[in-house]
Amino acid sequence: MNLVKLKSNFKGILFFTFLMLLNCGNKEEQKAEILRPVKYAEVNYLGGDKFRQFSGTAKTEKIINLSFRNTGIITDLNMKLGQQVKEGELLAKLDNVQSRLSYESAIEAKNSAESQMNTAKLNLNRVRILYQKGSSSLSDYEAAKNASRTAEASFESSIRSVAIQQEQIRYGYLYAPEDGVIASVNAEVDENVSPGQQIGVLNAGTAIEIELGLPESVINAVKSGMKVKVSFTAIKDIEFNALVTEVAPALDRNTSTYPVRVTITDKDERIKSGMAANVTFEFTDDNLEKNKLVVPASGVGEDGEGRFVFLIAESNNQYKVKKQAITIGELTPEGFIVDAGLKKGDKIATAGLQTLLDGQNVKLN
């Protein structure tokens, strides 16, 4: 009898435990509310602040293409990607065989010209003495003077030639023109290069610039010194402050846009040259009346009581929609004019109004 009673009690305990777990599960399900994402827009003035975004590419403010001014075979290359270099640091050098041969020939020509000049001067002195004694004619004296001047001019020319050939030898050495970082290496040791051939790229600037092209519809609203915002696809959820530094006065025929340059004023090591960037411009028309609010047409609904919007209210980082009656005016390309019911900066839902409920918790999309 005791055994039967014990089994009955045990079954009761199991059943009670099952009910408790089921009840807890229901509570957890009730707590795990699924928030509906909604698209939204901010109420703004008609024709007031307008934001336009354009794409561009980041680069350092000063990019130097490194090249030799002479021809030859690279015998030494001291460049690696990402290498920090100092101004005057030797980056590469050539064998310079031809330049050295030319330099030696120039030295020989200078020595020969110097010898001829000395001989011509000695001859001029000898003829001058004879002419003064009447033992030489005036024509001989003039010829000696011309020969001396010609020899002297030839010697001076040979000196300049030696200096030029010395410079040609120096052209076989490539030094860093400024402090910077090696961004590209395009040559190898034992490679034969020609003057002006790019063998590397040096990023010498410290600031980051964005190059982009703007259409003629907005170019007149862009001025040098204008503040803009820059974001990068590679750097999530961060906007950087920047200034417009250059605005081209002429159209680029290749892109049919006006080139504009923007310089980022915030410093961040994560910004790299070549990154894709989005530049946001804020255009404001000060001539328009600042008393006409406008809402997107997609954000306005209508029921038996009239026109309404779903106002998005925020509290403790949580969002809730509230049905708000409004009075609208004429329809413009930017949306409906709002006569009553909203103020600048209000957030309203712009999609799915038929399925939203007054007081429903949502998340912004």
LINGI-V615690 format. One record per backbone hydrogen bond with DSSP energy under -0.5 kcal/mol. NH is the residue of the N-H (numbers start at 1). CO is the residue of the C=O. If there is no record, write none. Layout:
nh->{NH,NH}
co->{CO,CO}
//
This chain:
nh->{5,6,7,8,9,10,11,12,13,14,15,16,17,18,19,20,21,22,23,24,25,26,27,28,29,30,31,32,33,35,36,38,41,43,44,46,48,50,52,52,54,56,57,58,59,61,64,65,66,66,68,69,72,74,75,76,78,82,83,85,88,89,91,92,93,94,95,100,101,102,103,104,105,106,107,108,109,110,111,112,113,114,115,116,117,118,119,120,121,122,123,124,125,126,127,128,129,130,131,132,133,134,135,136,141,142,143,144,145,146,147,148,149,150,151,152,153,154,155,156,157,158,159,160,161,162,163,164,165,166,167,168,169,170,171,172,173,174,175,176,180,181,182,183,183,184,186,187,190,191,193,193,196,197,199,200,201,202,203,203,204,204,205,209,210,211,212,214,218,219,220,221,222,223,225,226,228,229,230,231,232,232,233,235,236,238,240,242,243,244,245,245,246,248,252,253,255,256,257,258,259,260,261,262,263,264,265,266,271,272,274,275,277,278,279,280,280,281,281,283,283,284,285,286,288,292,293,293,294,295,299,300,301,301,303,306,308,309,311,311,312,313,313,315,318,319,320,321,322,324,326,327,328,329,332,332,335,336,337,338,339,339,340,345,346,348,349,350,351,355,356,356,359,360,362,363,365}
co->{1,2,3,4,5,6,7,8,9,10,11,12,13,14,15,16,17,18,19,20,21,22,23,24,25,26,27,28,31,33,361,363,348,346,294,292,45,283,50,281,279,277,211,275,209,207,202,63,64,200,197,171,193,191,93,93,91,182,80,180,176,86,174,174,76,172,73,96,97,98,99,100,101,102,103,104,105,106,107,108,109,110,111,112,113,114,115,116,117,118,119,120,121,122,123,124,125,126,127,128,129,131,130,130,137,138,139,140,141,142,143,144,145,146,147,148,149,150,151,152,153,154,155,156,157,158,159,160,161,162,163,164,165,166,167,169,170,92,173,89,85,203,83,181,201,201,199,199,74,188,72,191,68,194,66,66,184,64,181,201,62,202,62,59,262,57,260,258,215,215,216,218,219,221,244,223,242,280,240,278,235,238,276,232,234,235,230,228,263,226,243,261,261,259,257,251,252,252,252,214,257,212,246,210,243,208,241,241,268,270,58,272,56,231,54,229,278,52,279,50,281,282,47,284,285,289,291,338,44,336,296,297,299,308,306,303,301,324,309,322,347,311,320,318,315,362,313,360,311,309,307,340,326,337,330,335,332,295,330,293,327,337,327,43,343,41,310,39,39,352,352,353,321,357,319,36,38}
//
